[in-house]
Each structure stands twice: as structure tokens, then as C-alpha cells.
């Protein structure tokens, strides 16, 4: 497919993508790639001169013919294109193919087309397993050992009818939409939920419950309770 450099078709890779060795692909480019269509971007306006002149002719003549036919709605315009305009245009300018062989690929089935014609956006899972997409909060459900990890990258798929799916490494992830995400403080981050203490609480005389400035005094009191200390010294050597 011969196109220009509009960002709908192709776009240049960013500096981070160049460092990672990634190729920048648009939504339209991804769909064409899965259909086996290669996009060739023209490097000059003259390269697409024939196509642009053809489009300019249609944009000029078609509007005038619609006005003469007094057509002012989409239904009438589509009917005129199928019944009169396109047959007349093809009769004047169409050429027979050099070979009668049809080299088009077989049309994919409905399920395959449904997997192609959709929008895919990369998102990062938060520490609370919430994915934000279009000002919407999608709560990802935990699924045992095969769950998507926090800070992991997932693909949010959206279809024209409004359907949404979250996929992690090509696998569907269960999720539900929530009105707003929970607010967590710095002392209670979602990734480190405090575990309640289930052991025996320390007594009042335990060092954990004593102040630092009182600990030396208690140490001295314990030494007095043990009695005087006996210090053994080695005998002095006689000359």
C-alpha cells in the first residue's frame, strides 16, 4: 500500500524505541501487517502525483454532479456512486489486467477479522491491580499463579461496538470496572498490606517496651542483684 507520511499510516520511532530496537507501528499499520499488507511511505509529493490527481478529480467532479442531481444525504450519494458514477468512471478509464490470475489471499473468516480490526493500547497494571483506560478504572482479578503481576504490561483491546478485553501475553484476563480506585497512604501501600500480629504480646518488662534512656539503669540494677563481680588477674612474673 503506497501512502504518505501521515501518522495514521506510519510514524517515526521515538528515541526510547530506537534504543530498545523497536519499530513504531500505528493501529492501522498493525492491522495491515496482520493482513499481510506492507505499507510503503512516499518520500516526496511527486511520488504519489498520479494518485493525488485522481483524488482531486473525484473531489471536484463528484461534488458538482451531486449538486446537479440534487443529492444532499449519504443514502442518496451512496446509491448514485453504485448505480451511475462508478460504472461510468470504470467504463472510461479501466484497463484489463495483464494476467487473468487472481493473486489475492483467501479472505479470513469472521473470527480472524474480529481479532484484527480492533484498537490495541498498551497499559501498565498498578500496584492495586487497576488498569486505567480512557478515564475508566478496570480492576484486574487475581487468578492464582497465572495472574498478571503488578507493574506488568497488558494490552487493552477495544472494538467498534464498545467491547473491551484485557490481555496479558496474549491470554485474556478477568476484570471488572469500578467507579474509582481506592486511595492508599504511604504507610499502607497496596503492594504491602500489613499483616496483623498473632503472637503473644511482650510483657511490660520486655526490652521492646523500655525506653532507651532507662535501659542502662536497669542493666546496672541487674548487675547489683547478681552480686559482686570477681575479676581474675594473671599472677605477676617474679624477677
GILIN-V310090 format. One record per residue. RES is the residue in one small letter. PHI is phi in radians with two decimals (none if undefined). BURIAL is + if it has 16 or more other ideal C-beta (glycine too) atoms within 10 Angstrom, else -. Layout:
# GILIN-V310090
res:RES phi:PHI burial:BURIAL
res:RES phi:PHI burial:BURIAL
This chain:
# GILIN-V310090
res:x phi:none burial:-
res:x phi:-1.65 burial:-
res:x phi:-2.30 burial:+
res:x phi:-1.66 burial:+
res:x phi:-1.69 burial:-
res:x phi:-1.20 burial:-
res:x phi:-1.16 burial:-
res:x phi:-1.19 burial:-
res:x phi:-1.62 burial:+
res:x phi:-2.42 burial:+
res:x phi:-2.64 burial:-
res:x phi:-1.29 burial:-
res:x phi:-1.28 burial:-
res:x phi:-1.35 burial:-
res:x phi:-1.10 burial:-
res:x phi:-1.16 burial:-
res:x phi:-1.17 burial:-
res:x phi:-1.15 burial:-
res:x phi:-1.16 burial:-
res:x phi:-1.46 burial:-
res:x phi:1.30 burial:-
res:x phi:-1.67 burial:-
res:x phi:-1.82 burial:-
res:x phi:-1.33 burial:-
res:x phi:-2.21 burial:+
res:x phi:-1.47 burial:-
res:x phi:-1.08 burial:-
res:x phi:-1.13 burial:+
res:x phi:-1.13 burial:+
res:x phi:-1.13 burial:-
res:x phi:-1.11 burial:+
res:x phi:-1.12 burial:+
res:x phi:-1.11 burial:-
res:x phi:-1.25 burial:-
res:x phi:-1.54 burial:-
res:x phi:1.40 burial:-
res:x phi:-1.83 burial:-
res:x phi:-1.72 burial:-
res:x phi:-1.67 burial:-
res:x phi:-2.00 burial:-
res:x phi:-1.57 burial:-
res:x phi:-1.30 burial:-
res:x phi:-1.61 burial:-
res:x phi:-2.64 burial:-
res:x phi:-1.09 burial:-
res:x phi:-1.16 burial:-
res:x phi:-1.15 burial:-
res:x phi:-1.95 burial:+
res:x phi:-1.07 burial:-
res:x phi:-1.13 burial:-
res:x phi:-1.17 burial:-
res:x phi:-1.14 burial:-
res:x phi:-1.13 burial:-
res:x phi:-1.13 burial:-
res:x phi:-1.11 burial:-
res:x phi:-1.08 burial:-
res:x phi:-1.14 burial:-
res:x phi:-1.14 burial:-
res:x phi:-1.14 burial:-
res:x phi:-1.54 burial:-
res:x phi:-1.34 burial:-
res:x phi:-1.12 burial:-
res:x phi:-1.10 burial:-
res:x phi:-1.18 burial:-
res:x phi:-1.19 burial:-
res:x phi:-1.13 burial:+
res:x phi:-1.15 burial:-
res:x phi:-1.16 burial:-
res:x phi:-1.41 burial:-
res:x phi:1.02 burial:-
res:x phi:-1.77 burial:+
res:x phi:-2.34 burial:-
res:x phi:-2.35 burial:-
res:x phi:-1.19 burial:-
res:x phi:-1.12 burial:-
res:x phi:-1.17 burial:-
res:x phi:-1.16 burial:-
res:x phi:-1.13 burial:-
res:x phi:-1.14 burial:-
res:x phi:-1.19 burial:+
res:x phi:-1.10 burial:-
res:x phi:-1.27 burial:-
res:x phi:-1.54 burial:-
res:x phi:-2.18 burial:-
res:x phi:-1.13 burial:+
res:x phi:-1.16 burial:-
res:x phi:-1.03 burial:-
res:x phi:-1.18 burial:-
res:x phi:-1.14 burial:+
res:x phi:-1.18 burial:-
res:x phi:-1.16 burial:-
res:x phi:-1.50 burial:-
res:x phi:-2.05 burial:-
res:x phi:-1.28 burial:-
res:x phi:-2.18 burial:-
res:x phi:-1.21 burial:-
res:x phi:-1.21 burial:-
res:x phi:-1.17 burial:-
res:x phi:-2.36 burial:-
res:x phi:-1.34 burial:-
res:x phi:-1.21 burial:-
res:x phi:-1.78 burial:-
res:x phi:-1.73 burial:-
res:x phi:-1.24 burial:-
res:x phi:-1.26 burial:-
res:x phi:-1.18 burial:-
res:x phi:-1.15 burial:-
res:x phi:-1.12 burial:-
res:x phi:-1.32 burial:-
res:x phi:-1.13 burial:-
res:x phi:-1.14 burial:-
res:x phi:-1.17 burial:-
res:x phi:-1.16 burial:-
res:x phi:-1.17 burial:-
res:x phi:-1.39 burial:-
res:x phi:-1.72 burial:-
res:x phi:-1.49 burial:-
res:x phi:-2.73 burial:+
res:x phi:-1.65 burial:-
res:x phi:-2.15 burial:-
res:x phi:-2.19 burial:-
res:x phi:-1.46 burial:-
res:x phi:-2.35 burial:-
res:x phi:-1.96 burial:-
res:x phi:-1.31 burial:+
res:x phi:-1.31 burial:+
res:x phi:-1.12 burial:-
res:x phi:-1.65 burial:+
res:x phi:1.03 burial:+
res:x phi:-2.03 burial:+
res:x phi:-1.90 burial:+
res:x phi:-1.68 burial:-
res:x phi:-2.55 burial:-
res:x phi:1.00 burial:-
res:x phi:1.06 burial:-
res:x phi:-2.08 burial:-
res:x phi:-1.94 burial:+
res:x phi:-1.92 burial:+
res:x phi:-1.48 burial:+
res:x phi:-1.46 burial:+
res:x phi:-1.45 burial:-
res:x phi:-1.33 burial:-
res:x phi:-2.28 burial:-
res:x phi:1.18 burial:-
res:x phi:-1.30 burial:-
res:x phi:-1.76 burial:-
res:x phi:-1.36 burial:+
res:x phi:-1.30 burial:+
res:x phi:-1.32 burial:-
res:x phi:-1.11 burial:-
res:x phi:1.21 burial:-
res:x phi:-1.43 burial:-
res:x phi:-1.66 burial:-
res:x phi:-2.21 burial:+
res:x phi:-1.93 burial:+
res:x phi:-1.64 burial:+
res:x phi:-1.79 burial:+
res:x phi:-2.28 burial:-
res:x phi:-1.81 burial:-
res:x phi:-1.04 burial:-
res:x phi:-1.46 burial:-
res:x phi:1.67 burial:-
res:x phi:-1.17 burial:-
res:x phi:-2.24 burial:+
res:x phi:-2.47 burial:-
res:x phi:-2.00 burial:+
res:x phi:-2.20 burial:-
res:x phi:-2.07 burial:+
res:x phi:0.98 burial:-
res:x phi:1.48 burial:-
res:x phi:-1.78 burial:-
res:x phi:-1.19 burial:-
res:x phi:-2.06 burial:+
res:x phi:-1.26 burial:-
res:x phi:-2.74 burial:+
res:x phi:-2.55 burial:-
res:x phi:-1.53 burial:-
res:x phi:-2.07 burial:-
res:x phi:-1.21 burial:-
res:x phi:-2.71 burial:-
res:x phi:-1.50 burial:-
res:x phi:-1.21 burial:-
res:x phi:-1.63 burial:-
res:x phi:-2.08 burial:-
res:x phi:-1.56 burial:-
res:x phi:-1.18 burial:-
res:x phi:-1.37 burial:-
res:x phi:-2.32 burial:-
res:x phi:-1.20 burial:-
res:x phi:-1.12 burial:-
res:x phi:-1.41 burial:-
res:x phi:-2.31 burial:-
res:x phi:-1.31 burial:-
res:x phi:-1.13 burial:-
res:x phi:-1.74 burial:-
res:x phi:-1.13 burial:-
res:x phi:-1.36 burial:-
res:x phi:-1.94 burial:-
res:x phi:-1.51 burial:-
res:x phi:-1.39 burial:-
res:x phi:-1.15 burial:-
res:x phi:-1.18 burial:-
res:x phi:-1.32 burial:-
res:x phi:-1.20 burial:-
res:x phi:-1.59 burial:-
res:x phi:-1.21 burial:-
res:x phi:-0.99 burial:-
res:x phi:-1.13 burial:-
res:x phi:-1.65 burial:-
res:x phi:-1.73 burial:-
res:x phi:-1.34 burial:-
res:x phi:-1.15 burial:-
res:x phi:-1.26 burial:-
res:x phi:-1.61 burial:-
res:x phi:-1.15 burial:-
res:x phi:-1.07 burial:-
res:x phi:-1.13 burial:-
res:x phi:-1.14 burial:-
res:x phi:-1.13 burial:-
res:x phi:-1.16 burial:-
res:x phi:-1.13 burial:-
res:x phi:-1.18 burial:-
res:x phi:-1.19 burial:-
res:x phi:-1.16 burial:-
res:x phi:-1.20 burial:-
res:x phi:-1.36 burial:-
res:x phi:1.73 burial:-
res:x phi:-1.20 burial:-
res:x phi:-1.54 burial:-
res:x phi:-1.79 burial:-
res:x phi:-1.86 burial:-
res:x phi:-1.60 burial:-
res:x phi:-2.02 burial:-
res:x phi:-1.21 burial:-
res:x phi:-1.14 burial:-
res:x phi:-1.34 burial:-
res:x phi:-1.34 burial:-
res:x phi:-1.54 burial:-
res:x phi:-1.22 burial:-
